[in-house]
């Protein structure tokens, strides 16, 4: 008997506090892991136990229910009990995306699956000549980075990225935002992480996330945050009255647009019955070559709309800050003038205009300037206006207009796609809809430039006014007029001072663009804009009226109105795309699994076999351990033929293995030809002298004795002794202390994205605090073991 391979310990962590319900997962590409550090908190740790990020939903007291890393390790999807899945990026501890899956307090998120598929037609993969390493077992030649597309000018033009030539978006201030995105766009690292340029190497790949709830809802999204929609799966009427179902797990394969969903009854925490259901995402298979371009541009558009909304909140806040303090000062003196009644309906603007022109100051104004406003009040006034206007100028120049330019570029790409597919309904939007959105963006750019001009002019005029105001305070407070004050007064630009008093001090033109809009006005003006008239023309007419002094209560120039209108019209386009994709989702024939005991451990894997033409065979393997028989593993094999992305009838087989006198702690599939089982001899390892072992079963081998299966049918198991288990299958020793009993196992494939990482097995102890990560061997089989696992002797 060959000595078993001993795994190497990569790292060991002692987590504080204890993990909530054992929720933990290791990053596929970086040495990080995330877990539920208590019911309402999520933490991400380095392997040296250093905390990288914390996240909690304290306001709603939401608890963590499920977590899953994106395959490239860039995002962590976290399902919370408030019915929301939030995506956390590596560069920020705040949620950069969030998707509402269910209703708070009613829906529990039971499963999150994140996979990657190839879109459209692609070349057939070639199998490797020899099979040794885990990577070769897995890839079967599917390394996308080595695929070379032939020189193709139309393709190069299709995926040409011009956004990279634009200046990078600037971060927003940390304060002044609103809503869930308040802190998302506040750092350079966060912005670069969110707005990564589209890579042509990813043009034939689609990221798919499937989330399930205990109410039977299945939520599908692609490219991080582009929502396809929610679906509800119910059992066929032919099965009679059946309980509601909840998603238990899912499996996918890079080459197949058909995924496998695993359901269980939604009533009760334990189950003896499972349902394997294929789900055909035919929009991935039948999509045009530019599906990835379309999806990436629309998701970037969504992020830019969120960014513009936050900029709008900041702009309005800064503008209000320039008016609030001066408004209080001016209202105070206006009340005084009205109470005096000596000068009729005169207000402070007229009084100051009088002072600038004549040099005479009314007694009430003199008292206000000297006793109330004084030097301290003037400094506060000057700081409020100058700081606010400069911040507003920066927001428009560095954030607002650059974001709108990027939106315009994306819309022009979408317009090209719409015109190319104008005669087809498969893309879900039309060129007329894109032109409508572009019209709104043009309005926002016009308004942004108007705001910028007015801010620049107001800053210049206020500077002259502020000098005069300070000079006036000093002159009135002094018993004699010093020579320096006389010289300053002679150098003042009185035309600018009068212009500020007349045009900006009491009512700035910026109010036409940055005031709040009532709901009634928004609905009224939106109906007129929806009537078919060009919004840009309506806006131009209203601006001319305002500049000529005519009153017009329309909301078209208001940034708040235009941003909301832009969001609503863009959502129509996005919803149309999602609706077109939803029509291409179908459920296949289910396979019912009925066991004698409740399932304690479960995993599912999907393999792909290329057949003739555009036909594939999808083979699903589901491995189970039951509570009352923890020495036996059930391996179910279901096969379906997939033609043009649509699955057909399903056949099922079953293999049962009793693995010696030991206890099966957990099991997981790794790559395409390995089922790894965590096995421990009966009793504690120290009692028997045998260490904890990881046993590899080649689940694809027909020598495992697969037999046809129908729901409830009984199949005799293959019984192996401990010696046979050691001889027939590859055994790997897991070195650990005698008191370490794993409660959960997770496997991660090898990665070279951010440094070389071997395939790893991650074990969480039953104390919910000890977390060990072991490296699997680079060559798990070797020449001597290769022949033995190919034909296991089970007889």
Secondary structure, DSSP 8 states (H G I E B T S, - for coil): ----EE-EEEEEEE-SS--GGG-EEE-SSSSEEEEESSTTEEEEEETTS-EEEEEE-TTTT--EEEEEE-TTSSEEEEEETTSEEEEEETT-SSEEEEEE-S-TTT--EEEEEEEEEE-S--------S---SHHHHHHTT--GGG------HHHHHHT---GGGS-------SSS--GGGTTTTSSHHHHHHHT----GGGTTEEEEEEEEETTSEEEEEETTTEEEEEEE----GGG-S---EEEEEEEEETTEEEEEEEEEESSSS--SEEEEEEEEEHHHHS--TTHHHHHHHHHHHHHHHHHHHHHHHHHHHHHHHHHHHHHHHHHHHHHHHHHH-TTTT--HHHHHHHHHHHS---HHHHHIIIIIIHHHHHHHHHHHHHHHHHHHHHIIIIIIHHHHHHHHHHHHHHHHHHHHTTT-STT---HHHHHHHHHHHHHHHHHHHHHHHHHHHHHHHHHHHHHHHHHHHHHHHSSS--HHHHHHHHH--HHHHHHHIIIIISS-TTHHHHS---HHHHHHHHHHHHTT--HHHHHHHHHHHHHTT------TT-HHHHHHHHHHHHHHHHHHHHHHHHTTEEEEEEEEEE-SS-EEEEEEEEEEEE-STTEEEEEEEEEEEESS-TTEEEEEEEEEEEETTEEEEEEEEEEEEEESSEEEEEEEEETTTEEEEEEEESS-HHHHS--EEEEEE-TT-GGGT-EE--TT-----EEE-HHHHHHHSEEEEE---TT--EEEEEEE--B-TTS-B--EEEEEETTSSEEEEEE--SSSSHHHHHHHHHT----
